[in-house]
Amino acid sequence: MADGVVELPDGRRVRGTGLRRSRRDSPAPAFAVYLLGRDPQGPEWEYRWVRWRDFRLPDSTEQAVTALREAHTRAESERVEIACGGGVGRTGTAMAILAIMSGVAPDDAVAWVREHYRPRAVETRRQRRWVSTAEVCSAATQVDVGEATSGDG
């Protein structure tokens, strides 16, 4: 797909990018998750900021997975963007979590993202291990209560 847009196995589309890259003609997202050391404070659209410094892991796994779950849910009907500074390590790691949420096996998520998003995505050993940790996998594959209930309720 063009300009960093990845179609996840469940059909949802998410744009991965780096904030140091030009937006060019990319349309603005309806919702974004920014994986940065500090709050970007500037986008005109709704976003979640996850404190996640370059080449590291998020300060809070719970916060990261919650923001990515929201992105995954919203990607069903909205334009969603995931971004860090360069669009490779942190963004690739987040895209791997989205792939798990979409049905990719945790052990295959990094390879899947490297094939479908960027060949160098998920840059560090710690990021690769984090993708497959029990805590992250468990949180990423849980079904939201709202998704699990029927409408007759």
N, C-alpha and C positions, 0 to 999 in steps of 0.2 A: 504494500500500500504506500501511497505517497506521503512524504513529509513526516515520517515517524508514526503514522497511524498504523496500529496493529489490530487485526481482527483476532480476538480471543476464541478459543475452541467453542464457547457457548454462543458465538455470533456477535457479542458486544465489541464495540470498537473504542479504543483509547489511544490518544496521541501521546507519545513519549517525546520529550525534548529537553534541551538545555536552555536555561534563561540567558546564557551568554550568546545564544544564536539569535539571528534575526527572525522575526515572525514571518517575514516576507508576506506572502498572500494567504497565510494560514488564518482561517477564521478564528475569532475569539471563542474560547470554551464557555459553556454555561457554568462549569464547575471545574476546579483544579485542585490538585494536591501538590504542595511545594515542599520539597525535601531539602531543607537548607539549615545552615547554622543560625540564621536569624530570619525573622518574619520579613517577607518581601514588601509588605505595606505599600501597595500601589495598584494591584490589579483592580480593574473596574468590575470584575465578575466575582462570584462567590468562590471562596477557596478555603482549604484547610492547610495550616502550616504544621509540619512535623519537624521538630528540631532534630536534625541529622547532619552532622558535620562531614565534610568531604573525606572519603576513604574509610569511613567508620560505619558504625551501626546506629540506628535511631536511639535517642536517649530513652525513649519509652516504646517497647514493643507493642504494648496495648494501644497507645495512641496511634502508632503507625498502622497497625492492622485495622483499627476502627476507621481511620481516614480512608484506607484502601478499600474496606468493605463498602463505605459510602460511595466511593468512586465507582466500584464495580456495580452497585445497585443502580446508580444514576446513569451509567453508561448504557443501560438498556434503552433509554429514551432521550438522553441528552448528550451533547458534545462534551467529552471529559478529557482533561490533560493532566499528565503526571510530569513533573519537571524537577531537576536539580540544577546545579550550575552548568555542567557540561552535557548532561543527558545520557551518561553512560553507566557509571557505577551505581549510584543511589537509584536513579530512574530504572535502570535495568533490574536491580534487586526488587524494586516495587512491582515492576512488570511481571517478574517471576511469581510474586505473591498473587497477583491478579490471575496469572495462568493457573495457579493451584485452585483459586476460587472458582475458576471456570472448568475445572475437572482434570487438569494435568497432574500426574502423580508428582509428589514433592521431589523425589529423586530425579525426575526428568525435567523439572521446571527451568533450571538454569540453561540446559541444552535447548529447550524449547524457545526461550527468550533469545538466545544467541542465534538461533535459526530464523526467527520471525521478526526480531526487532533490530538488534545490532550484534555483530559477531564478538565484540569485546565487552558486552554487557555483563554486569555483576563482576566488578574489577578485582576484589580482594578475596583471599581465602576465608576471612571472617564473614564477609557478605555471603559467600557461597554456603558456608556452614549454617549461617543464620536462616537462610531460606528453608533448610531442611530440619531445623530444630523442632522438637516435639511441641513446644509452646506456640511457635509461629504456625506450624501445620495444623495444629488443633484449632487455633483461633481462625485460621483462614478457611477451614473446611466446615466450620459450624454453620448450621442453617439458622438464620435469624428467626426469632419467634414469629414475627409478622409474616414471614414467607412460609412458615410451616402451618399456619392456621388457615382454615377454610373460611369462606365468606359468610357462612350461615350462623356465625356466632355467638 
